[in-house]
Amino acid sequence: MIYLDNAATSFPKPESVYKKMDKFMRNKGANPGRGSHKLAVSASREIFSTRELVAKFFNIEDSAEVVFTLNTTDALNLGIKGSLVKGDHVITSSMEHNSVSRPLKHLERKNKIELSIVDCDSKTGELSVVDIEKEIRDETKLIVITHASNVTGTLMPIKEIGELADQHGILFMVDVAQTAGFYPIDVQELKLDLMAFPGHKGLLGPQGTGGLYISRKLKLKSQRQGGTGSNSELIYQPEIIPDKYESGTPNGVGIVGLGAGIDYILEKGIDNLREYELELTEYLLNELVKIPHVNIYGPQDIKKQAPVISINLGEEAASEIGFILDSAFDIGVRTGLHCAPLAHETLGTIEQGTVRISVGSFNTKSDCEALLEAIEEIAKEVD
């Protein structure tokens, strides 16, 4: 199969990731932080090493500010629910993934917060900082924004929003699901208080991994209580971080795999990997526009979007196009609403959905050529 669904999960992984995980499972598969024997200690050291690596990668001052989670969704839930109290006001955008929208709507429905959703541009999905500023109130506690839309790849002005939030003393949280591993992200420069990231997308690690950066100035409410391997004499959840937020046996093999993915990025160079993927994305954008019946959503400009493209063919259901690409051409893409219904309402595609194409560092130009040929063939059958 030609795999073009890297916005969901990058595939394949670097060979070094497979090898690292296999070695860990075979040689260091004990329960980290739960024993004093050499296998447990060795496993703990491996996880600590990855925590340090993540901190360095995002310019996080203290690795204890890195909390490992199940995925970005888990991290967003911890950051959102852990930082808000009844009466708080939150600002977000209409291009968010459900991982942001649903926790916020859940709290709003429970009458715990007030929520403002800022509309983005109906053609490009772009967000105006001015529109964000208009929604700020005395009660505004948090601004939470995606770095790039998972539907159109649209990059959001998080640097400017970070400065705005800092000026007003508002917490700023960013979902970097579509940008971590593609773009350099410096939590200090961007003035981030909270940042949720996946391990299994651009960071090239396995599924079931992710994390949340929590600024040392914050004390979030823990969302899960239990064994931490530390302060076991306490009947209540310990306050020491990151233990406070990491109850239960960690995904050791996944975490070391994430570390191997980051090592690969550092070896190859994040700028080199990004430029390659954007080169393929630009090639697709330039060629797709030439095919009859193809509608392209988003900026259509690699300076303004991550390597994610959403299209439709006439009025055909996106799911039907995806089925044909899979069954007739052995090409894997993502179709439907991509867990982002508000984004599709913004773009006017809520009924049709879109066909999402997302290249990765292991795709080639020939993969893109095969996709274009397939879409040309399908477009001939579209009225």
N, C-alpha and C positions, 0 to 999 in steps of 0.2 A: 504493500500500500504506500501511496504518496501521502504522507501525514502533514496536514496543514491546519492543525488544531492546537497549536502551541500556546494560544492564549488561555486554553483550558488547563493543559498540562504539557510541559515540554517533553518531547520524545523524538528520538531516543535520548538517553543520558550519556554523558561522557563515559568511556570505558573505566576510567579511574573511579567513578562513583560506584559502579557495580563491584569492582574489586575491593574497594574500601569497606563496603557493606558486608560482603562475603567474608572478608578477613575478620571483621569485628564479630560477626555472628559465630564464627568458628573458634575464635581465640579469646574474645573478651565479652562473651554474651551474658555475663552475670548482671545482677541488679545493681545499677549505679547508685551510690549514696546510701545503700541499705546494708552494707557489710564492711568489715575491716580486713577481709582477706584480699589477697593480691588481685584476683580477678575483678572484684567489685571496685577496688581502688583504681585499677587500670581503666575500667569502663568510665568511672567518674572523671578521670583525667582527660579522656577523649572528649567527653561532653563539654568539660570546662574549656578545652582547647578550641572547640567549635564556637562556644559562647564568646571567647576572646576574639576569634576571627570575625564573627558577625559584628562585634562592637567596632573593630578596626575598619571593616568594610563600609560601615555607615557613619564613621566618625562619632561614635558614642563614647563618652568619656569613661564610663565605668561599665564593665561587662555585666555587673549585677543588674543594670538597667535593661538587659535583654532577657525577656521571658519567653521560653519555648512553649508553643501552643500546638494544637492539633492541625491548624491551618489558619488562613487569614480570617475566615469567618469566626473562629474561636477567639482570635486575637481582637477582632472588632467588638465582639460581644463583651469581652473583658474590659476593654477600654471605654466603651460607651456606657455600659451598665455600672461599671466600677467607679466612674467619675461623676455621675449625675445623681442629684437628689430631687425630691419633689419640689416643683416650682421653677426649676431651671428651664431656660430657653436655649434651643439648639438650632443652628443654621446648617443646612446641607443643600445639595443641588439636585436637579431633576435628571442627572445622568448617572446616578449612583447604582451600584449593584445591590441586590437584595440583602447582601451581608451588612450593608449600612442601613438601608431603608427599613428592613423588617425589625431590627432591634429598636430603632427610633420610633416606628409606628406602634410597636408593642408598648413602649413606655408611654407614648401619647395616649393610647387607648386606655391604659390603666390610670390615666389622669395624673401621671407623675411628672411629665414635662410638657412644654409647649414647643411646637416644631414649625419652622419656616423652611419651605422648599423653594429655592431660587430657580426660576426657569432658565434653561440654557438655550442657545440658538437652535432653531428648528431645522436648520440645514447642516450646520457644522458640529453642533453639540458644544460649542465653546461657551465659557462661563465668564461673566463680567464681574470684576472686582467691585465696581461701583454698585452693582445690584446686591452683592453680599453686604456691603457697608450700609445700604439702605435698611437692611433687616436687623441691624444691631440695636439691642435694647439694654436697659440697665440690668435685666435678668439674664442676658445672654451669657451662658457658661461655656459653650463649646461650639466650634465650627469643625465639621467633619466633611472632608472632600476626597474624592478619588484623584489620584495623580494623573491617570489616563483612563478614559472610558473603555470598558471591556467590549463595547459594541462597535465603536467607531475609531478607537485609538486616540481620540482627541485629548491633547495634553492640556491640563488645567493650570492656571497661573498660581501655583502653590507658593512660590517665593513671595509674590505680592500679597497674597492672602495671609501668609505667615507674618509679614511685617504689620499688616492691618490688625491681626489678632493680638500681636504683641503690644501695639500701641494702646489697645483697649483693654488689656489685661484679660483676654479671653483665651481659653485653652484651644489649641489647634491640633487636630488629629488628621492624618492622611493615610489613605488606603493605597499602598504601592503595589498592589497585586500585578498590575500590568507593566510596571517600570523597574522593579527591583531586579538587578542583574543586567538591565539594558542601559540605564542612565545613572551617572554618578549621583548618589543621594547622600547629602551631608546634613544630619539632623541639627547641627549647630547653626550652620549657615541658613537653613530654611526655617529656623526657629520653631521646630516641631516639639510638641509636648508628648505626643503619642503617635506611633507609626506602626501599622499592621502590615506584615509582609508574609508571602508564601514561600515555602521552600521548594515547591515542585514546579514552578514556572520558570521565570528567567534565571533563577539561581541554580537551576539544573539539578536539584536534589530530588528525593523521592516524595511520593504522596504521603499525606499524614504528617507533614512537617510545616512549620511556620513559626512566627514569633511576633511579639509586641515589644516595641521600645517604649519604656515608661520613664519619663524624666524624673530624676531624683527628687525634684521638688514636689512631686505628687505622691499621695497616699491613696491608692484605689482600694475600693472594697473588693475582697477576694470573692470570686464567684464559685469556687469549689474548695471544700475543706476536706482534710484527710491527712494521710501520712506524707511526710516530707523528708524523712530520714534525719531530720534535725530537730532539736528541742522536743524530743519525744516525751519528755516528762510533763509537757504542757497539755492540758485538756482542751485548750482553745488554739485556734490557728496561730502559728508564730508570726511575728511581724517582720522577721528577717527576710530580705529580698535577695534573690528571686524566689526563694522557697515559699513565701506567702502565696504565690500565684501558681505554683507548680506541684500541687498535690498529686500523689499517685506515681506509679512507675513511669519514668520518661521513655519516650520512643528512642532509645539509645542508638539502635542501628540506623534509624531514619536521620537522627541528628548528625551522626558522623558522615552519613551520605550527603547531607546538606553541606557540611564542611568541605567535602571533596568537590562538590559542585562549585563552591566559591573559590576554592584553590584553582580549579580549571579556568574560571573567569579571570582570575588574577594572572595566571600563566599566559593566557591568550591575549589579554588586554580587553577591558570592557569597551573601550572606544572602538577597537577593531571589530569585535563581535556586533556592536550596535550598527556600525557603518555597513557591515556586510548585510545584516538583516534589512536595514532601511534601503539599501541598494536593490534588493529583491522586491521590497514593498513598492518602491518607486517604479520599478519596471512593470509590476502588475498594474499599478494605477494608470500608467501611461498607455498600456495595451488594453485594459478592460474598457476604457472610455471609447475605444474604437469599435467595440462589438455592439451590434444592434440590440436594442431592448434592455441593455444592462443599465441599471440605476445604481449609482455609487453614493453612499452616505458618508458624511464626515468632512473634514477639511480638504482631503485630497491633496495634501501637502506634507511631505515627510518632515518638514521643519516644525509642523504643528501636531503631528500624531506619531504614536508608537506603531510598531509593525503589525497593525490590525486593520483589516478592511471589511466593511459590510456592504453587500450588494443584493440586488434582486433582479430577476429577469421578468420584465413586464409585470403582469398581474399574477404570475404563477406563484403558488405557495412555496415559501422557502424550503419547507420540509420535503417537498417533491423534488426540488432541484438537488438538495443534499442526497436524497435517496438515489437519484440517477447517477450522481457523481460517484457514490460509493459502490453501487451494484454494477454499473456499466463501465466505469472507468477506474475503479479501485483507488479513488481519491477521497481522503477523509477530511471533511470540514465540519463546522458547527452550524446548526440551523435553529431557528426559533427565536425566542426572546432573550436567551443568554442570561437568564435570572436577573434581568434588568428592565422590568416593565415600564418604569417611569421614563427610562431613556427612549424606549420605543414609542411611548406616548408623545414625547418631545419631538421625535423624528417623523411621526405619523405612520409608523410601521407596526402598530400594536396588533393589527389583524393579520398581517402578512408575515411578520417576523422578517428576519434577514438571513442571508447566507454569509457566514463569517469566515474569512480566510486569514490565517495567522501563521506567518513563516517563523522558522526557528533557525538556530545557528547550524543545524545539520541539513537544512534544505539546500537545494541547488537551483540554478537557473533552469535546468532541464525539468525540474519539478514544476516550476512556474509555467514553462512552455506547455507542458502536458495539461495543466489546469486550463490554460487559455484555449487550447485546442478543444478540450472537452466542453467548455462553456460556449464556444462558437458552434459546436455541433448541437448542443441543447437549444441555443438561441434560434437556430433554423426552424425549430418546431414551435416556437412561440409566436402566436398571432400578434 
